[in-house]
């Protein structure tokens, strides 16, 4: 017997950015496991070969009830984002849920030593990319009857609420996501389009490896003496928010592991 969440997700087409790893990958599996019948997943990321493997894994685990369409996409490239919808097969264009997950941090430098390349990369991915994706998909939502319908789920960060030393640019990008989400929610108040933001605290994914330019030792040190959140923890929250009754908007969620009470308030075991 299908759960209420599964019934609400049946027949939906869901687009997830940054789906090749971490929260994005886990979110794809969580949607598929929650609704293993009559579901479509569009998985986007730069690494198409990994997306294709994920598609096979989902098919192997859950069968034909979940259709997966991998798409190579770099959200920091506006031309790629603009061409995305028209490049999809027609039967995949009626997107119902957009999960803006793609994002990254690069470096921990402080002003005046912040790399211009790092700064550009973070803003182009975390802010411009997210806004461009929203603008590419939002017209589909607005064309639906009775004022429009659809879900925009933005993965922000606790860093967008509380800045920390060495994170000035990353924190600024996530504060921008928060402001954009709040503004968009107000702009769409007369519609049935839900704008949802989920702000994780410390999550163990490839995030720190990327931030430290592939230095695994530095990345591992971030999680020493603590038990961070897992990508699956955030994925469960994403699917929970998307599978509520249409009138229920889980607008704003801040999620910490138990050792964390703020960006700089962490308890580490000695």
C-alpha positions as CSV (number, residue, x, y, z in Angstrom):
1,X,0.0,0.0,0.0
2,X,1.4,3.4,-1.0
3,X,2.2,5.9,1.7
4,X,0.6,9.4,1.6
5,X,4.0,10.8,0.5
6,X,4.2,8.4,-2.3
7,X,0.7,9.2,-3.6
8,X,1.5,12.9,-3.6
9,X,4.7,12.3,-5.6
10,X,3.2,9.9,-8.2
11,X,3.3,11.2,-11.7
12,X,5.8,14.0,-10.9
13,X,8.8,15.0,-12.8
14,X,11.7,16.1,-10.6
15,X,14.8,17.9,-11.6
16,X,17.9,17.8,-9.3
17,X,21.0,19.9,-9.9
18,X,24.4,18.7,-8.6
19,X,23.0,15.1,-8.6
20,X,26.3,13.3,-9.1
21,X,27.3,13.2,-5.5
22,X,26.5,14.2,-1.9
23,X,23.1,15.7,-1.1
24,X,22.0,15.7,-4.8
25,X,22.7,12.0,-5.3
26,X,21.1,11.0,-2.0
27,X,18.0,13.1,-2.8
28,X,17.6,11.2,-6.1
29,X,17.6,7.9,-4.3
30,X,15.3,9.2,-1.5
31,X,12.7,10.4,-4.0
32,X,12.9,7.1,-5.9
33,X,12.6,5.0,-2.7
34,X,9.7,7.1,-1.4
35,X,7.8,6.8,-4.7
36,X,9.0,3.8,-6.7
37,X,6.1,3.9,-9.1
38,X,5.3,6.5,-11.8
39,X,8.1,8.9,-11.1
40,X,10.6,10.7,-13.4
41,X,13.9,12.0,-12.2
42,X,16.0,14.4,-14.3
43,X,19.5,14.3,-12.8
44,X,22.0,17.0,-13.8
45,X,25.6,17.6,-13.1
46,X,28.9,18.1,-14.9
47,X,30.0,14.5,-14.6
48,X,27.6,12.7,-16.9
49,X,29.3,9.3,-16.5
50,X,28.5,9.3,-12.8
51,X,24.9,10.3,-13.5
52,X,24.6,7.4,-15.9
53,X,25.8,5.0,-13.2
54,X,23.3,6.4,-10.7
55,X,20.5,5.8,-13.2
56,X,21.6,2.2,-13.5
57,X,21.7,1.8,-9.7
58,X,18.2,3.3,-9.3
59,X,16.9,1.0,-12.0
60,X,18.6,-2.1,-10.5
61,X,17.2,-1.3,-7.0
62,X,13.7,-0.1,-7.9
63,X,12.8,-1.4,-11.4
64,X,10.9,0.3,-14.1
65,X,8.6,2.4,-11.9
66,X,11.2,5.2,-11.7
67,X,12.5,6.7,-15.0
68,X,15.8,8.5,-14.8
69,X,17.1,11.0,-17.4
70,X,20.8,12.0,-16.9
71,X,21.8,15.4,-18.3
72,X,25.3,16.9,-18.4
73,X,24.9,20.5,-17.1
74,X,27.1,23.1,-15.5
75,X,24.8,25.6,-13.8
76,X,27.5,28.2,-13.8
77,X,27.2,28.3,-17.6
78,X,24.2,30.5,-18.5
79,X,24.0,29.2,-22.1
80,X,23.7,25.6,-20.9
81,X,20.9,26.5,-18.4
82,X,19.0,28.5,-21.0
83,X,19.0,25.6,-23.4
84,X,18.2,22.9,-20.9
85,X,14.4,22.7,-21.2
86,X,14.3,22.7,-25.0
87,X,17.0,20.1,-25.1
88,X,14.8,17.7,-23.0
89,X,12.5,15.2,-24.8
90,X,9.0,16.7,-24.8
91,X,7.7,14.1,-22.3
92,X,10.3,15.2,-19.8
93,X,9.6,19.0,-19.9
94,X,6.6,19.1,-17.5
95,X,8.8,19.5,-14.5
96,X,7.0,19.6,-11.1
97,X,9.8,20.0,-8.6
98,X,13.1,21.8,-9.0
99,X,15.8,21.0,-6.4
100,X,18.5,23.7,-6.7
101,X,21.3,21.7,-5.0
102,X,24.4,22.5,-7.1
103,X,26.8,24.5,-5.0
104,X,30.4,24.6,-3.7
105,X,33.0,26.4,-1.6
106,X,36.5,27.1,-2.7
107,X,39.3,28.1,-0.3
108,X,39.3,29.6,3.2
109,X,41.2,32.7,2.3
110,X,40.5,36.0,4.0
111,X,40.4,39.5,2.4
112,X,42.5,40.9,0.9
113,X,43.9,37.5,-0.2
114,X,40.7,35.9,-1.7
115,X,41.3,34.4,-5.1
116,X,39.3,36.2,-7.8
117,X,38.8,32.9,-9.6
118,X,37.4,31.3,-6.4
119,X,35.1,34.2,-5.9
120,X,33.8,34.1,-9.5
121,X,33.3,30.3,-9.3
122,X,31.3,30.4,-6.1
123,X,29.0,33.2,-7.2
124,X,28.5,31.8,-10.7
125,X,27.5,28.4,-9.2
126,X,25.8,29.2,-5.9
127,X,24.0,32.4,-6.9
128,X,23.8,33.1,-10.6
129,X,23.4,29.4,-11.4
130,X,20.6,28.9,-8.9
131,X,18.8,32.0,-10.1
132,X,19.2,31.0,-13.8
133,X,17.9,27.5,-13.1
134,X,14.9,29.0,-11.3
135,X,14.2,31.3,-14.2
136,X,14.5,28.5,-16.7
137,X,12.0,26.3,-14.9
138,X,9.6,28.8,-13.3
139,X,7.7,29.6,-16.6
140,X,6.6,25.9,-16.7
141,X,5.1,26.2,-13.2
142,X,3.4,29.5,-14.0
143,X,1.7,28.2,-17.1
144,X,-0.3,25.7,-15.1
145,X,-3.9,26.5,-14.4
146,X,-5.3,28.2,-11.3
147,X,-2.3,30.5,-10.8
148,X,0.5,28.0,-11.4
149,X,1.9,25.0,-9.5
150,X,5.3,23.5,-8.6
151,X,8.0,23.4,-6.0
152,X,11.3,25.2,-5.9
153,X,13.6,23.7,-3.2
154,X,16.8,25.7,-2.7
155,X,19.6,24.1,-0.7
156,X,21.1,26.9,1.2
157,X,23.4,26.7,4.2
158,X,23.7,27.6,7.9
159,X,26.5,29.8,6.6
160,X,23.9,32.0,4.9
161,X,22.6,32.9,8.3
162,X,25.8,33.2,10.3
163,X,29.2,34.1,8.7
164,X,32.5,32.8,9.9
165,X,36.2,33.7,9.4
166,X,37.6,32.4,6.1
167,X,34.1,31.9,4.7
168,X,33.3,35.4,3.6
169,X,32.5,34.7,0.0
170,X,30.8,31.4,0.5
171,X,28.7,32.8,3.3
172,X,27.8,35.7,1.1
173,X,26.6,33.4,-1.7
174,X,24.4,31.5,0.7
175,X,23.0,34.7,2.2
176,X,22.1,35.7,-1.3
177,X,20.3,32.4,-1.8
178,X,18.3,33.0,1.4
179,X,17.4,36.5,0.3
180,X,16.4,35.3,-3.2
181,X,14.3,32.6,-1.7
182,X,12.5,35.0,0.6
183,X,11.8,37.5,-2.2
184,X,10.6,34.8,-4.6
185,X,8.2,33.4,-2.0
186,X,6.6,36.8,-1.6
187,X,6.5,37.4,-5.4
188,X,4.7,34.0,-5.9
189,X,2.2,34.3,-3.0
190,X,-0.8,34.4,-5.3
191,X,0.2,31.1,-6.9
192,X,0.4,27.5,-5.7
193,X,4.1,27.5,-6.3
194,X,6.0,26.7,-3.1
195,X,9.4,28.1,-2.4
196,X,11.3,26.0,0.1
197,X,14.8,26.6,1.6
198,X,16.7,24.0,3.5
199,X,19.9,25.2,5.3
200,X,22.2,22.4,6.5
201,X,24.9,22.8,9.0
202,X,27.9,20.6,8.8
203,X,27.4,17.7,6.4
204,X,30.1,15.2,5.4
205,X,30.2,15.1,1.6
206,X,32.8,16.1,-1.1
207,X,32.2,19.7,0.0
208,X,35.4,20.0,2.1
209,X,37.5,18.1,-0.4
210,X,36.5,20.7,-3.1
211,X,37.0,23.6,-0.7
212,X,40.6,22.4,0.0
213,X,41.3,21.8,-3.7
214,X,41.4,18.0,-3.3
215,X,43.5,17.9,-0.1
216,X,41.9,14.9,1.6
217,X,43.8,15.4,4.9
218,X,42.6,18.9,5.3
219,X,39.1,17.9,4.4
220,X,39.1,15.0,6.9
221,X,40.3,17.4,9.7
222,X,37.1,19.4,9.4
223,X,35.2,16.4,10.7
224,X,37.7,15.3,13.3
225,X,36.1,14.7,16.7
226,X,32.5,15.3,15.5
227,X,29.7,13.4,13.9
228,X,28.5,15.5,11.0
229,X,25.2,15.1,9.2
230,X,25.1,12.7,6.3
231,X,23.8,13.6,2.8
232,X,20.9,11.2,3.5
233,X,19.7,13.3,6.4
234,X,19.2,16.3,4.1
235,X,17.7,14.2,1.4
236,X,15.0,12.9,3.7
237,X,14.1,16.5,4.6
238,X,14.0,17.5,0.9
239,X,11.6,14.7,0.1
240,X,9.5,15.4,3.2
241,X,9.0,19.0,2.2
242,X,8.1,18.1,-1.4
243,X,5.6,15.4,-0.3
244,X,3.4,17.6,2.0
245,X,-0.1,18.5,1.1
246,X,-0.1,21.3,-1.6
247,X,-1.3,23.9,1.0
248,X,1.6,23.1,3.3
249,X,4.8,25.1,2.7
250,X,7.9,24.1,4.8
251,X,9.4,27.5,3.9
252,X,12.5,27.5,6.1
253,X,14.5,24.7,7.7
254,X,17.8,24.9,9.6
255,X,19.4,21.6,10.3
256,X,22.4,21.0,12.6
257,X,24.2,17.9,13.8
258,X,24.0,17.6,17.6
259,X,27.5,18.9,18.2
260,X,26.7,22.2,16.4
261,X,24.8,25.2,17.5
262,X,26.1,27.8,15.0
263,X,28.7,28.4,12.4
264,X,31.4,28.6,15.0
265,X,29.7,27.0,17.9
266,X,30.9,23.4,17.7
267,X,31.8,20.8,20.3
268,X,34.6,18.5,19.4
269,X,35.6,15.4,21.4
270,X,39.2,15.5,22.4
